[in-house]
Amino acid sequence: MLLATAPRVLGPGETIQLPVTVFGLEPHVKQASVSLSANPFFEVVGVTTKTVSFPGLVSNWYTST
């Protein structure tokens, strides 16, 4: 799952950084590749693809009885 947070309003010529949170919800998923592409209104400056790794389960969210 991916969650990106972008500004509501941008002006011509403005540059932003786009924060992205990537969640590895399935235990078998160890890596994910995230890509950002341009369109007629936006230009990507810098790296367009990034690979992230999920180190494994850190803690239990619940316990069963």
Secondary structure as UniProt FT lines:
FT   STRAND          2..4
FT   TURN            12..13
FT   STRAND          20..22
FT   TURN            27..28
FT   STRAND          31..35
FT   TURN            40..41
FT   STRAND          49..53
//
